[in-house]
């Protein structure tokens, strides 16, 4: 096998994330490329959660697909939820003691899903029990099942490690790790490396997990062989990082010179601040080079206003949030716009409106980020398409904020935030810290909002006397409602966006992936990039010449580049692909270029776009449909 797609499912809080981490590090250490997405309910514990991964020996994958070749179920709900996502001839790992469970024994499952399954069971001749599903997948789908008795394994291990069975039961997720490792023939030394990395300060946990994993590993190999062993990896990397989107943004901010980060806890943004917090003390070669202040504020209003205050002192400051949090930050955003404060807001989109789907993904906040707040003021809005872009954009956001003295909104989405990938270590040779018109010392009269040019010299608090207010103000910052002053100050602020549009190269704001003779143009942004890029390869194999226009900055919008590119293609051959209902990026394109994209593929059910469904949707569009709504996802 060259690639393996798998799902590990079970109740939230049962160790799924730890299992995924250990397997991911083991496989990456073996040289394979991986992408993993975590899908979970918004409650704290108990509801169904799963990890969907793709492992490859030939590439670093950038999207997920169905059906999968392996399902590993920690409980019976995982079997009910995912059994039909399993490829014919695939493998199912499950607890043999769950065979008598039925839908009625699954109170955590939503009634709507139960009703869908009941209808499906009727068609498939399944009586509603796990035993019946196992019989169906074995006989009809020719699936190889790996029935393990989790209770017996835990009891046996508890005797070996002299631990009460009730405490040993905490390690049930290690049964899954051992079974998968055996089927894939992952070397035990790589598993041990991952355990040591995960539990470095808890040798007892390492030993307990290792005992279970090794026992199940040997048992599975003896009874089933290494049925899912991948070919030796063809990837040749000296170093790889294993990172989530939250991680790489945190890393980018630290590299970019962050010194103040504020946040109020919200999914999926908060993990970024936790990562930064773990590196608050900055050391290089054992030398202390400074520190980062990370503050959890009482709410999002305090988060953005405290960060604005930090920027006025001259440090690089940011705050991170998601939709409901950004709604609360909007008043502060306007204040930053009025006072030309270089604040960076990292905005992780999730399913809205209101609380919506707090732990599910979407791209429905693009228009909100472009137009939020009353009045008019410049802002820069950039959107990252993958983990590498997220790293560099996190650095660039500070440069742009300070260079143009304006708020910068860095858009990401939950899919990028929560997906874990293997990633080449980003090079830093092309990065730079640009602090714009920042001055440390002031001599003579100082006008913070000097009208002689759109971008004024920016002195920091304490360097001299200066004033800030939310009201319209004069060059010194004093409240001033004079009509002539208002017109000049208003124009001064907005002209900065025009300058940014002239100075920021369009090729940094939009990219085209394709060739001169492409006939189909796919247009997308954000985390759709990965699945679209993988789709191009499949379309090419089918003889369809398609290219991808990836929009990375929406304000200032790269109008000239985008317009020229759209004009190269026939109207019916341009397809927008987005994670929202309205095809919001297509509307932004229309506003800025006058060209309306009439074909679109959208998904707004909270689940990521999968490769298999996108390919099928593009073929439907090419056959004449104008719009396809994607719906796949457990």
HELIX and SHEET records of a PDB file:
HELIX    1   1 UNK A   16  UNK A   29  1                                  14    
HELIX    2   2 UNK A   76  UNK A   82  1                                   7    
HELIX    3   3 UNK A   83  UNK A   85  5                                   3    
HELIX    4   4 UNK A   96  UNK A   98  5                                   3    
HELIX    5   5 UNK A  103  UNK A  105  5                                   3    
HELIX    6   6 UNK A  111  UNK A  124  1                                  14    
HELIX    7   7 UNK A  130  UNK A  139  1                                  10    
HELIX    8   8 UNK A  150  UNK A  160  1                                  11    
HELIX    9   9 UNK A  165  UNK A  168  1                                   4    
HELIX   10  10 UNK A  169  UNK A  171  5                                   3    
HELIX   11  11 UNK A  173  UNK A  184  1                                  12    
HELIX   12  12 UNK A  188  UNK A  198  1                                  11    
HELIX   13  13 UNK A  203  UNK A  224  1                                  22    
HELIX   14  14 UNK A  245  UNK A  255  1                                  11    
HELIX   15  15 UNK A  270  UNK A  277  1                                   8    
HELIX   16  16 UNK A  300  UNK A  312  1                                  13    
HELIX   17  17 UNK A  323  UNK A  338  1                                  16    
HELIX   18  18 UNK A  366  UNK A  371  1                                   6    
HELIX   19  19 UNK A  387  UNK A  404  1                                  18    
HELIX   20  20 UNK A  414  UNK A  418  1                                   5    
HELIX   21  21 UNK A  483  UNK A  503  1                                  21    
HELIX   22  22 UNK A  506  UNK A  508  5                                   3    
HELIX   23  23 UNK A  528  UNK A  541  1                                  14    
HELIX   24  24 UNK A  559  UNK A  566  1                                   8    
HELIX   25  25 UNK A  571  UNK A  573  5                                   3    
HELIX   26  26 UNK A  584  UNK A  593  1                                  10    
HELIX   27  27 UNK A  611  UNK A  622  1                                  12    
SHEET    1   A 8 UNK A 144  UNK A 148  0                                        
SHEET    2   A 8 UNK A  86  UNK A  95  1                                        
SHEET    3   A 8 UNK A  68  UNK A  73  1                                        
SHEET    4   A 8 UNK A   3  UNK A  11  1                                        
SHEET    5   A 8 UNK A  48  UNK A  56 -1                                        
SHEET    6   A 8 UNK A  33  UNK A  40 -1                                        
SHEET    7   A 8 UNK A 420  UNK A 424 -1                                        
SHEET    8   A 8 UNK A 240  UNK A 244 -1                                        
SHEET    1   B 7 UNK A 293  UNK A 296  0                                        
SHEET    2   B 7 UNK A 258  UNK A 263  1                                        
SHEET    3   B 7 UNK A 316  UNK A 322  1                                        
SHEET    4   B 7 UNK A 344  UNK A 349  1                                        
SHEET    5   B 7 UNK A 408  UNK A 413  1                                        
SHEET    6   B 7 UNK A 380  UNK A 383  1                                        
SHEET    7   B 7 UNK A 553  UNK A 555 -1                                        
SHEET    1   C 2 UNK A 281  UNK A 284  0                                        
SHEET    2   C 2 UNK A 287  UNK A 291 -1                                        
SHEET    1   D 2 UNK A 438  UNK A 439  0                                        
SHEET    2   D 2 UNK A 458  UNK A 459  1                                        
SHEET    1   E 6 UNK A 510  UNK A 513  0                                        
SHEET    2   E 6 UNK A 546  UNK A 551 -1                                        
SHEET    3   E 6 UNK A 520  UNK A 525  1                                        
SHEET    4   E 6 UNK A 574  UNK A 578  1                                        
SHEET    5   E 6 UNK A 599  UNK A 603  1                                        
SHEET    6   E 6 UNK A 627  UNK A 630  1                                        
END                                                                             
